[in-house]
Amino acid sequence: MLVTMSGQNPKEILLIEDNALDARMTRDALKECPILIRLNVVTDGLEALEFLEGTGRHAGAPRPDLILLDLNLPGKDGREILSEIKSDANLRRIPVVVLSTSRATEDILKAYDLNANSYVSKPVELDLFTKAVQSIQQYWFATAKLPVSD
């Protein structure tokens, strides 16, 4: 799904999220951002790996500029996916933001131990959720300098 303005190359975001409502809220939040974004959504860990490797039904998938990762996923959970991304020389430089309902200290520590680039607890309130997603987008695409892919 392509979101927002024309005339620029879209930034690619991969959202790994099994909750349809959270995926829709993320999509809606990104629609309000001034940067052109193509949002790709996968719903489980195995599909995420297919997308990132460009295999199976995701052959030829674009390389994400940013990954938003839920922790609790069917198939492989977010921790396993994060570990695989950060141990793969072809994927490790893609920033991964864990976007989870968990506020548990052990989940936050584990995510950073697995080299997450950021951890954001999903706010329950819609307006706060929207602001959180927009802040992530603003930081990674307007403030941070991302590595250039080979």
SULUR-V432982 format. One record per pair of residues at least 12 apart in sequence whose ideal C-beta (glycine too) atoms are under 10 Angstrom apart, sorted by the first residue. I is the first residue (numbers start at 0). J is the second residue. D is the distance in Angstrom with one decimal. If there is no record, write none. Layout:
# SULUR-V432982
I J D
I J D
This chain:
# SULUR-V432982
0 12 10.0
0 14 10.0
0 26 6.4
0 29 9.0
0 30 9.2
0 36 8.8
0 37 7.0
0 38 5.1
0 39 7.7
0 40 7.8
1 35 7.3
1 36 7.6
1 37 5.2
1 38 8.0
2 26 7.1
2 27 9.3
2 28 9.5
2 29 4.8
2 30 5.0
2 31 8.9
2 32 7.2
2 34 8.8
2 35 7.3
2 36 4.5
2 37 7.2
2 38 5.9
2 136 9.7
3 29 7.4
3 30 6.3
3 31 7.9
3 32 5.9
3 33 6.7
3 34 6.6
3 35 5.4
3 36 6.2
3 37 10.0
4 32 9.0
4 33 6.4
4 34 7.5
4 35 5.3
4 36 9.5
5 35 7.0
6 35 7.9
7 33 9.9
7 34 7.6
7 35 4.8
8 35 7.1
8 37 9.5
8 64 10.0
9 34 8.4
9 35 4.4
9 36 5.9
9 37 4.2
9 38 9.3
9 61 8.8
9 64 9.0
10 29 9.8
10 32 9.5
10 34 6.0
10 35 6.7
10 36 5.2
10 37 7.3
10 38 9.6
10 63 8.9
10 64 4.8
10 65 7.0
10 136 8.2
10 139 8.3
10 140 5.3
10 145 8.8
11 36 7.9
11 37 5.3
11 38 8.4
11 39 7.0
11 60 9.1
11 61 4.8
11 62 6.7
11 63 4.8
11 64 4.9
11 65 7.6
11 66 9.6
11 93 9.6
12 25 8.7
12 26 9.9
12 29 7.3
12 36 5.8
12 37 7.2
12 38 5.1
12 39 7.0
12 40 9.2
12 63 6.2
12 64 6.9
12 65 5.0
12 66 7.5
12 67 6.4
12 96 9.6
12 132 9.9
12 135 9.2
12 136 7.8
12 139 8.9
12 140 9.1
13 37 9.7
13 38 8.2
13 39 5.1
13 40 8.0
13 41 6.9
13 47 7.3
13 50 6.2
13 51 7.3
13 60 8.4
13 61 8.7
13 62 9.1
13 63 3.9
13 64 8.9
13 65 7.5
13 66 4.8
13 67 7.2
13 68 8.5
13 93 8.3
13 95 9.4
14 26 8.0
14 29 9.1
14 38 6.0
14 39 7.0
14 40 4.7
14 41 7.5
14 42 9.5
14 47 9.6
14 63 9.3
14 65 9.4
14 66 8.0
14 67 4.7
14 68 8.3
14 69 8.3
14 98 8.2
14 132 9.6
15 39 9.5
15 40 8.0
15 41 5.5
15 42 8.0
15 43 8.0
15 44 7.2
15 46 8.2
15 47 4.5
15 48 9.7
15 50 8.4
15 51 9.3
15 63 9.8
15 66 6.7
15 67 6.9
15 68 4.8
15 69 6.1
15 70 9.7
15 72 6.7
15 75 9.9
15 77 6.9
15 80 6.5
15 81 9.6
15 84 9.8
15 95 9.2
15 97 9.9
15 98 9.1
16 40 6.4
16 41 8.0
16 42 6.9
16 43 9.6
16 47 9.8
16 67 7.2
16 68 8.2
16 69 4.7
16 71 10.0
16 72 8.0
16 77 9.5
16 98 7.6
16 99 9.9
16 121 9.8
17 40 9.7
17 41 9.0
17 42 4.7
17 43 6.1
17 44 9.2
17 46 9.7
17 69 6.6
17 71 7.6
17 72 5.3
17 73 6.0
17 74 9.1
17 77 9.8
18 42 8.8
18 69 7.2
18 71 9.0
18 72 9.7
18 100 8.8
18 121 9.3
19 40 9.1
19 42 8.2
21 40 10.0
21 67 9.8
21 69 7.3
21 98 8.1
21 99 10.0
21 100 8.5
21 121 6.8
21 128 8.1
21 132 9.8
22 38 8.7
22 40 5.1
22 41 9.6
22 42 7.9
22 67 9.7
22 69 9.3
23 40 9.3
24 121 8.9
24 125 6.7
24 128 5.5
24 129 7.1
24 132 7.6
25 38 7.3
25 40 8.1
25 67 6.8
25 98 7.8
25 121 9.4
25 128 8.1
25 129 9.0
25 131 9.6
25 132 5.4
25 135 9.4
25 136 9.8
26 38 5.7
26 40 7.6
26 132 9.2
27 125 8.9
27 128 9.4
27 129 7.2
27 132 8.8
28 125 9.2
28 126 9.8
28 128 7.0
28 129 4.3
28 130 8.0
28 131 8.0
28 132 3.8
28 133 5.5
28 134 9.7
28 135 9.1
28 136 8.0
29 67 9.8
29 129 9.4
29 132 6.5
29 133 7.6
29 135 9.5
29 136 6.3
30 129 10.0
31 129 7.4
31 132 9.3
31 133 6.7
31 136 9.6
32 132 8.5
32 133 5.9
32 135 9.9
32 136 5.1
32 137 7.4
32 140 8.2
32 141 9.2
33 133 9.9
33 136 9.4
33 137 9.1
33 140 9.6
33 141 8.5
34 136 6.6
34 137 8.4
34 139 9.7
34 140 5.0
34 141 6.9
35 140 9.6
36 64 9.0
36 65 9.1
36 136 7.0
36 140 7.9
37 61 7.0
37 63 9.3
37 64 9.4
38 63 9.9
38 67 9.0
39 57 8.6
39 60 7.0
39 61 7.3
39 63 7.3
39 66 9.9
40 67 9.4
41 57 7.8
41 60 9.3
41 72 9.2
41 80 9.9
42 69 9.5
42 72 7.8
42 73 7.6
42 74 9.0
43 69 10.0
43 72 5.3
43 73 4.6
43 74 4.0
43 75 7.4
43 76 9.3
43 80 9.4
44 68 9.4
44 69 9.7
44 72 4.8
44 73 7.3
44 74 4.3
44 75 2.9
44 76 6.2
44 77 7.1
44 78 9.4
44 79 6.2
44 80 4.8
44 81 9.8
44 83 8.7
45 72 9.1
45 73 8.4
45 74 4.1
45 75 5.9
45 79 10.0
45 80 9.2
46 72 9.3
46 73 9.5
46 74 7.4
46 75 9.5
47 66 8.3
47 68 8.0
47 69 9.9
47 72 7.8
47 74 8.4
47 75 7.6
47 77 8.9
47 79 9.8
47 80 5.4
47 83 9.0
47 84 8.6
48 74 8.9
48 75 7.2
48 79 9.4
48 80 7.0
48 83 6.6
48 84 8.8
48 87 9.6
48 90 9.6
50 62 9.9
50 63 8.2
50 66 9.7
51 63 7.5
51 66 8.2
51 80 8.6
51 83 8.5
51 84 6.9
51 87 8.1
51 89 8.6
51 90 5.8
51 93 8.2
52 83 9.9
52 87 8.8
52 89 8.7
52 90 8.6
62 89 8.9
62 90 8.6
62 93 7.4
62 148 5.7
62 149 9.7
63 84 9.9
63 90 9.0
63 93 5.7
63 94 9.0
63 95 9.3
63 148 9.8
64 93 7.3
64 94 7.9
64 139 7.6
64 140 7.5
64 145 6.1
64 146 9.6
64 148 8.4
65 93 7.1
65 94 5.3
65 95 8.0
65 96 6.9
65 116 8.9
65 135 7.8
65 136 8.0
65 138 9.8
65 139 5.1
65 140 7.5
65 143 9.5
65 145 7.9
66 80 8.7
66 81 8.9
66 84 7.0
66 90 8.8
66 93 5.7
66 94 7.0
66 95 4.6
66 96 7.0
66 97 9.4
66 98 9.7
66 115 9.7
66 116 8.9
67 94 9.7
67 95 8.1
67 96 5.4
67 97 8.3
67 98 4.9
67 117 9.8
67 119 8.7
67 132 8.0
67 135 7.1
67 136 9.5
67 139 9.8
68 80 6.4
68 81 6.3
68 84 8.4
68 95 5.5
68 96 6.9
68 97 5.3
68 98 6.6
68 99 8.1
68 110 8.7
68 115 7.8
68 118 9.8
69 97 7.8
69 98 6.2
69 99 5.9
69 100 8.2
69 101 9.5
69 121 8.5
70 97 6.2
70 98 8.7
70 99 4.4
70 100 8.4
70 101 6.0
70 103 9.7
70 106 6.2
70 109 8.7
70 110 7.3
70 115 9.8
70 118 9.4
71 99 7.3
71 100 7.8
71 101 7.6
71 106 9.4
77 95 9.3
77 97 6.7
77 98 9.3
77 99 7.2
77 101 9.7
77 106 9.3
77 109 9.9
77 110 8.1
77 113 9.3
77 115 9.3
78 97 9.1
78 106 8.4
78 109 6.1
78 110 7.4
78 112 9.5
78 113 6.3
78 115 9.6
79 113 9.2
80 95 8.6
80 113 9.4
81 95 6.0
81 97 7.1
81 109 8.9
81 110 6.6
81 112 9.6
81 113 4.5
81 114 7.3
81 115 6.0
81 116 10.0
82 109 9.7
82 112 9.5
82 113 5.1
82 114 8.4
83 113 9.6
84 113 8.8
84 114 8.5
84 115 9.5
85 113 6.1
85 114 4.1
85 115 8.1
85 116 9.4
86 113 9.1
86 114 8.8
89 148 9.2
89 149 8.6
91 114 7.5
91 146 9.8
92 116 9.9
92 145 8.4
92 146 4.6
92 147 9.3
92 148 7.6
92 149 9.5
93 116 8.8
93 145 8.8
93 146 8.4
93 148 8.3
94 115 9.0
94 116 4.3
94 117 7.5
94 135 9.6
94 138 9.6
94 139 5.9
94 143 7.5
94 145 6.9
94 146 8.8
95 110 8.7
95 113 8.8
95 114 7.8
95 115 5.4
95 116 5.5
95 117 8.0
95 118 9.8
96 110 9.6
96 115 7.2
96 116 6.2
96 117 4.5
96 118 7.5
96 119 6.1
96 132 9.7
96 135 5.6
96 136 9.9
96 138 9.0
96 139 7.5
97 109 9.5
97 110 4.6
97 111 8.9
97 113 9.0
97 115 4.8
97 116 8.7
97 117 7.1
97 118 4.6
97 119 6.9
97 120 9.1
98 117 8.9
98 118 8.4
98 119 5.2
98 120 8.3
98 121 5.9
98 128 9.5
98 131 7.9
98 132 7.8
98 135 7.5
99 118 7.4
99 119 7.7
99 120 6.5
99 121 6.3
100 120 7.0
100 121 5.0
100 122 9.4
100 123 8.2
101 118 9.1
101 120 7.0
101 121 8.8
102 118 9.7
102 120 4.8
102 121 9.3
103 120 9.5
106 118 8.0
106 120 9.3
107 120 8.3
116 139 8.5
116 143 9.0
117 135 7.4
117 138 8.1
117 139 8.5
117 143 10.0
119 131 5.7
119 132 8.6
119 134 8.3
119 135 6.4
